[in-house]
Amino acid sequence: MARYLGIDYGTKKIGIALSDEGGRIAFPKVVIENNWDTVAQYLSELVEKERVCTIVVGLPLGLDGTETAMTAKARAFALKLKNEFHPPVVFEKEVLSTKAVRPNTTTKEMIDASSAALILQGYLDKVNVV
């Protein structure tokens, strides 16, 4: 079985989440610095080691559902992923995912990874509808 990889894109940090082998439950994994060389190396190793089948990138939208400057940055990042990695890259809409996890996150460092897990879980819930 393969896993799904979730990404919460930020201009300074990127939150990473990974699903269980069955692709049903998302777990926060790590937060890494947003430096393309660092990101590419880390994701390359993770995609291969965990047999990632799909990369899910959070698509940040404004409160009214419109695209913002951050949406464009996330789209540009996803395009880099599509050009670099084999698994398909898909988007999951997100609004205030970081704020949604703050009250439940034990460490500040894991907020972005928890946001990535929230984004990934939203996607998994859609694809696993029976």
GIBEL-V228378 format. One record per residue. N is the residue number from 0. PSI is psi in radians with two decimals (* if undefined). OMEGA is omega in degrees with one decimal (* if undefined). Layout:
n->N psi->PSI omega->OMEGA
n->N psi->PSI omega->OMEGA
//
This chain:
n->0 psi->2.79 omega->-178.3
n->1 psi->2.88 omega->-179.8
n->2 psi->2.81 omega->174.1
n->3 psi->2.54 omega->180.0
n->4 psi->2.25 omega->178.6
n->5 psi->2.49 omega->-178.8
n->6 psi->2.24 omega->170.2
n->7 psi->1.80 omega->-175.6
n->8 psi->2.33 omega->173.7
n->9 psi->2.74 omega->-177.4
n->10 psi->-0.44 omega->179.4
n->11 psi->-0.68 omega->-176.9
n->12 psi->2.70 omega->178.4
n->13 psi->2.17 omega->176.9
n->14 psi->2.41 omega->-178.6
n->15 psi->2.38 omega->174.8
n->16 psi->2.75 omega->-179.1
n->17 psi->2.50 omega->177.8
n->18 psi->2.93 omega->170.1
n->19 psi->3.01 omega->-177.5
n->20 psi->-0.47 omega->179.3
n->21 psi->-0.10 omega->179.5
n->22 psi->0.60 omega->-178.1
n->23 psi->-0.56 omega->-175.0
n->24 psi->2.32 omega->179.8
n->25 psi->2.44 omega->179.1
n->26 psi->2.37 omega->174.0
n->27 psi->2.45 omega->-179.3
n->28 psi->-1.05 omega->-173.1
n->29 psi->2.82 omega->171.5
n->30 psi->2.27 omega->179.7
n->31 psi->2.74 omega->178.3
n->32 psi->2.47 omega->178.5
n->33 psi->1.42 omega->173.8
n->34 psi->2.07 omega->-169.5
n->35 psi->-0.73 omega->-179.5
n->36 psi->-0.76 omega->178.3
n->37 psi->-0.81 omega->-179.1
n->38 psi->-0.84 omega->-177.5
n->39 psi->-0.75 omega->-179.9
n->40 psi->-0.81 omega->-179.3
n->41 psi->-0.85 omega->-177.4
n->42 psi->-0.62 omega->177.8
n->43 psi->-0.82 omega->179.0
n->44 psi->-0.74 omega->-177.9
n->45 psi->-0.76 omega->-179.4
n->46 psi->-0.75 omega->-179.7
n->47 psi->-0.87 omega->-176.4
n->48 psi->-0.75 omega->-174.9
n->49 psi->0.05 omega->-179.9
n->50 psi->0.96 omega->-178.5
n->51 psi->2.26 omega->-178.7
n->52 psi->-0.45 omega->-177.9
n->53 psi->2.44 omega->174.9
n->54 psi->2.16 omega->-177.7
n->55 psi->2.04 omega->-179.1
n->56 psi->2.26 omega->175.9
n->57 psi->2.31 omega->178.8
n->58 psi->1.73 omega->-176.1
n->59 psi->2.24 omega->179.2
n->60 psi->2.76 omega->175.0
n->61 psi->2.91 omega->-179.6
n->62 psi->-0.49 omega->179.3
n->63 psi->0.11 omega->177.6
n->64 psi->0.07 omega->-179.7
n->65 psi->2.76 omega->177.9
n->66 psi->2.57 omega->-177.3
n->67 psi->-3.11 omega->175.6
n->68 psi->-0.64 omega->179.1
n->69 psi->-0.56 omega->176.8
n->70 psi->-0.79 omega->179.9
n->71 psi->-0.68 omega->178.9
n->72 psi->-0.72 omega->178.2
n->73 psi->-0.68 omega->177.5
n->74 psi->-0.73 omega->178.8
n->75 psi->-0.71 omega->177.4
n->76 psi->-0.78 omega->179.5
n->77 psi->-0.64 omega->177.9
n->78 psi->-0.71 omega->175.6
n->79 psi->-0.73 omega->178.4
n->80 psi->-0.77 omega->-179.9
n->81 psi->-0.65 omega->-179.3
n->82 psi->-0.38 omega->-173.8
n->83 psi->-0.57 omega->-171.0
n->84 psi->2.70 omega->-177.9
n->85 psi->-0.76 omega->-177.9
n->86 psi->2.56 omega->176.4
n->87 psi->2.61 omega->178.0
n->88 psi->2.19 omega->180.0
n->89 psi->2.85 omega->178.6
n->90 psi->2.59 omega->170.1
n->91 psi->2.12 omega->-179.3
n->92 psi->2.46 omega->177.9
n->93 psi->2.46 omega->174.6
n->94 psi->2.04 omega->177.2
n->95 psi->0.62 omega->-179.0
n->96 psi->-0.66 omega->-179.9
n->97 psi->-0.73 omega->178.6
n->98 psi->-0.56 omega->-178.8
n->99 psi->-0.55 omega->-177.3
n->100 psi->-0.29 omega->-175.5
n->101 psi->-0.84 omega->-177.7
n->102 psi->-0.39 omega->-175.2
n->103 psi->0.00 omega->-175.8
n->104 psi->2.27 omega->-175.9
n->105 psi->-0.62 omega->-179.6
n->106 psi->2.48 omega->-179.3
n->107 psi->-0.61 omega->-177.5
n->108 psi->-0.48 omega->-175.4
n->109 psi->0.06 omega->-178.2
n->110 psi->-0.83 omega->-177.4
n->111 psi->-0.61 omega->176.6
n->112 psi->-0.66 omega->176.8
n->113 psi->-0.64 omega->175.4
n->114 psi->-0.73 omega->177.8
n->115 psi->-0.67 omega->178.0
n->116 psi->-0.68 omega->177.9
n->117 psi->-0.76 omega->177.6
n->118 psi->-0.85 omega->-178.8
n->119 psi->-0.72 omega->179.8
n->120 psi->-0.67 omega->176.3
n->121 psi->-0.74 omega->178.4
n->122 psi->-0.82 omega->-178.8
n->123 psi->-0.70 omega->179.1
n->124 psi->-0.57 omega->178.8
n->125 psi->-0.76 omega->-175.8
n->126 psi->-0.28 omega->-178.7
n->127 psi->0.27 omega->178.3
n->128 psi->2.23 omega->-177.9
n->129 psi->* omega->*
//
